Amino acid sequence: MADTVFYEVSDGLATITLNRPEAMNAMNTETKVAFREAARAAAADESVRAVLLTAAGDRAFCVGQDLKEHVGGLLAARESGAGEGVMSTVQEHYNPIVRALTGAAKPVVAAVNGVAAGAGLGFALAADYRIVADTAAFNTSFAGVALTADSGISWTLPRVVGPSRAADLLLFPRSVTAQEAYELGIANRIVPSAELAAEAVKVARALAEGPTLAYAAIKESLAFGVTHSLDETLEKEDELQARAGESEDHLIAVQAFVNKEKPKYLGR
């Protein structure tokens, strides 16, 4: 991986760290490519049981597109007349990153240490669980630079805060505090900034040691349920529950419960 993104796997936990703190972890091309490959690697690696998405520094989680690099591309495209493809980063980078995070058959935890804006907010929303520093803030940002939503926000944000609030946040971009983010459902947990790193690792490791097959099924059922009817969702639940019930993890869990022991899951 590039120096702008660190990727590490330890004891079943993959940690992806955005590492451009001097630029508030903005997404230049190098960072986007490295982040995409790290997200894909974590999703595909069967030894990875959970993913932790973090960011270096204490100012920002990620402020989205690096606008300094972006404006150079816009001006160059205008001069050359090759306007097509200037926004190809959505298809080439942002979409694959969000697909990898949301489609991973394992829980993804985002530790939001500071500002999460634009695509940075999209990446946080693509996680299954968000632990947020009390100093963090969120902003959709897109309309502020005359753009529409990307990085999956059109799909994730309304499901988290509701369509009406999503429209408000997108049409009138503003800074949302950690406390308001918790009240809206964007943040699952708020912790003091100094405790964020340790708490995020604690939560992610607990998930990595848990029934990962069940977690994968929960992710799949939640994604299915928001776009299908009740009857279709009931059928999906039946299918997923049958699969989970046949797993070794389920038998291990039941036996541990009966014996009053802590289960040791195998992920199969």
C-alpha positions in Angstrom: 0.0 0.0 0.0 1.0 3.6 -0.4 2.2 5.7 2.5 -1.2 7.5 2.4 -3.1 4.4 3.5 -1.8 1.9 6.0 -3.2 -1.7 5.9 -2.5 -4.2 8.7 -4.1 -7.6 9.6 -3.6 -8.9 13.1 -5.5 -11.7 14.8 -8.4 -11.6 12.4 -8.8 -7.8 12.5 -7.9 -5.7 9.4 -7.1 -2.1 10.1 -7.2 0.5 7.3 -5.8 3.8 8.3 -6.1 6.9 6.1 -2.8 8.7 6.4 -2.8 12.2 5.1 -3.3 14.2 8.3 -1.6 17.3 6.9 -4.4 17.4 4.2 -7.2 16.4 6.6 -7.0 12.9 5.0 -8.4 14.3 1.7 -8.6 11.9 -1.2 -6.0 12.5 -3.8 -5.5 9.9 -6.5 -2.8 7.9 -4.7 -4.9 7.7 -1.6 -8.1 6.7 -3.4 -6.3 3.8 -5.2 -4.6 2.6 -2.0 -7.9 2.8 -0.1 -9.8 0.9 -2.8 -7.2 -1.9 -2.8 -7.1 -2.1 1.0 -10.9 -2.3 1.2 -11.0 -5.0 -1.4 -8.3 -6.9 0.3 -10.0 -6.8 3.6 -13.3 -7.9 2.1 -11.8 -10.8 0.2 -9.4 -12.2 2.9 -11.2 -15.0 4.6 -8.8 -14.7 7.6 -10.1 -11.2 8.3 -13.1 -11.4 10.6 -13.7 -7.7 11.1 -12.5 -4.4 9.6 -11.5 -1.2 11.5 -11.4 2.0 9.4 -9.4 4.7 11.1 -7.6 8.0 10.2 -4.4 9.6 11.3 -4.3 12.9 13.1 -6.9 14.5 15.3 -8.5 17.1 12.9 -10.2 15.0 10.3 -11.4 11.5 9.5 -11.6 12.4 5.8 -12.8 15.6 4.1 -13.5 13.8 0.8 -12.1 14.8 -2.5 -8.7 16.6 -2.5 -10.1 19.8 -4.2 -6.6 21.2 -4.9 -5.9 18.2 -7.1 -9.4 18.2 -8.4 -9.4 21.8 -9.6 -6.2 21.2 -11.5 -7.9 18.4 -13.4 -11.0 20.5 -14.1 -8.8 23.3 -15.6 -6.7 20.9 -17.6 -9.8 19.3 -19.0 -11.2 22.6 -20.0 -8.0 23.6 -21.8 -7.8 20.3 -23.6 -11.5 20.1 -24.3 -11.6 16.6 -22.8 -14.2 17.2 -20.2 -15.4 13.6 -20.2 -13.8 11.5 -17.5 -13.0 14.3 -15.1 -15.5 12.8 -12.6 -14.5 9.2 -13.4 -13.1 8.9 -9.8 -16.7 8.1 -8.6 -16.8 5.0 -10.8 -13.1 4.1 -10.5 -12.6 4.7 -6.8 -15.5 5.8 -4.6 -18.0 3.2 -5.8 -15.6 0.2 -5.4 -14.6 1.4 -1.9 -18.2 1.7 -0.8 -19.1 -1.7 -2.4 -16.2 -3.4 -0.7 -17.1 -2.0 2.8 -20.9 -2.6 2.6 -20.6 -5.9 0.8 -17.9 -7.4 3.0 -19.2 -10.5 4.8 -17.8 -9.2 8.1 -18.5 -6.2 10.3 -16.9 -2.9 9.5 -16.3 -0.4 12.3 -15.4 3.3 11.5 -13.5 5.3 14.2 -14.4 8.9 13.3 -11.7 11.1 15.0 -12.6 14.5 13.4 -14.3 16.0 10.5 -16.0 13.6 8.1 -17.2 15.5 5.0 -18.3 14.7 1.5 -17.0 11.2 0.5 -15.5 11.0 4.0 -19.0 11.0 5.4 -19.9 8.4 2.7 -17.1 6.1 3.9 -18.2 6.4 7.5 -21.8 5.6 6.6 -20.7 2.6 4.6 -19.4 1.1 7.9 -21.8 -1.0 10.0 -20.9 0.7 13.3 -19.5 4.2 13.9 -17.6 5.1 17.0 -17.2 8.9 17.1 -14.9 11.2 19.1 -16.8 13.9 21.0 -14.8 16.4 18.9 -15.9 15.0 15.5 -18.2 16.7 13.0 -20.0 15.7 9.9 -20.9 17.6 6.7 -22.4 16.4 3.4 -20.5 19.3 1.7 -21.5 18.4 -1.9 -23.9 21.2 -2.7 -21.3 23.6 -1.3 -19.2 22.9 -4.3 -22.1 22.5 -6.7 -22.1 18.7 -6.8 -24.6 16.0 -6.0 -24.1 13.2 -3.5 -21.7 10.3 -4.2 -19.9 7.6 -2.2 -23.2 5.9 -1.6 -24.7 8.8 0.5 -27.9 8.8 -1.6 -28.5 5.3 -0.4 -27.0 5.3 3.2 -27.9 8.7 4.5 -31.8 8.4 4.1 -31.7 4.9 5.7 -29.8 6.3 8.7 -31.6 9.7 9.3 -34.7 9.4 7.1 -35.4 11.0 3.7 -36.5 14.3 5.0 -33.5 14.9 7.2 -31.2 13.6 4.4 -32.7 16.1 2.0 -32.1 18.9 4.6 -28.5 17.9 5.2 -27.7 17.6 1.4 -29.5 20.8 0.3 -28.2 22.9 3.2 -24.7 21.6 4.1 -23.7 22.4 7.6 -21.5 21.1 10.4 -23.2 18.4 12.5 -21.7 17.9 15.9 -21.0 14.5 17.4 -24.0 14.8 19.7 -26.4 15.7 17.0 -24.9 12.9 14.8 -25.7 10.5 17.7 -29.3 11.8 17.9 -29.7 11.5 14.1 -28.3 7.9 14.2 -25.1 8.8 12.3 -23.0 8.0 15.3 -23.6 4.7 17.2 -21.4 5.7 20.1 -19.6 8.8 21.3 -16.4 8.6 23.3 -13.9 11.2 24.5 -11.4 12.0 21.8 -8.4 10.6 23.8 -10.2 7.3 24.3 -11.4 6.8 20.6 -8.5 4.7 19.4 -8.6 2.2 22.3 -12.3 2.0 22.3 -12.5 1.4 18.5 -10.0 -1.4 18.7 -11.9 -2.9 21.6 -15.2 -3.0 19.8 -13.6 -4.2 16.5 -11.8 -7.0 18.2 -14.9 -8.1 20.1 -16.7 -8.3 16.7 -13.7 -10.2 15.2 -14.0 -12.8 18.0 -17.8 -13.1 17.6 -20.0 -15.2 15.4 -18.9 -13.7 12.1 -21.2 -15.8 10.0 -24.1 -14.5 11.9 -22.8 -10.9 11.5 -22.5 -11.4 7.7 -26.1 -12.7 7.6 -27.3 -9.7 9.7 -25.6 -7.3 7.2 -27.2 -9.1 4.3 -30.7 -9.2 5.9 -30.6 -5.5 6.8 -29.5 -4.5 3.3 -32.2 -6.7 1.8 -35.0 -5.6 4.1 -34.8 -1.9 3.3 -35.5 -2.5 -0.4 -38.0 -5.4 -0.3 -41.5 -6.1 1.0 -42.2 -7.7 4.4 -43.1 -11.1 2.7 -39.9 -11.0 0.7 -37.9 -10.1 3.8 -39.5 -12.9 5.8 -38.5 -15.4 3.1 -34.9 -14.0 3.2 -34.8 -14.3 7.0 -35.9 -17.9 6.7 -33.1 -18.6 4.2 -30.4 -16.9 6.2 -31.5 -18.4 9.5 -31.5 -21.9 8.0 -27.9 -21.2 6.9 -26.9 -19.8 10.3 -28.6 -22.7 12.1 -26.5 -25.3 10.2 -23.2 -23.6 11.1 -20.7 -24.9 13.6 -20.8 -21.5 15.3 -24.4 -21.9 16.2 -23.8 -25.3 17.8 -20.8 -23.9 19.6 -22.9 -21.0 20.9 -25.7 -23.1 22.1 -23.4 -25.6 23.8 -21.5 -22.8 25.5 -24.8 -21.3 26.7 -25.9 -24.6 28.2 -22.5 -25.2 29.8 -22.3 -21.5 31.0 -19.0 -21.1 29.1 -17.7 -18.4 26.8 -18.0 -19.6 23.1 -15.0 -19.7 20.9 -16.3 -19.1 17.3 -14.7 -20.6 14.3 -16.4 -18.7 11.5 -17.9 -21.8 9.9 
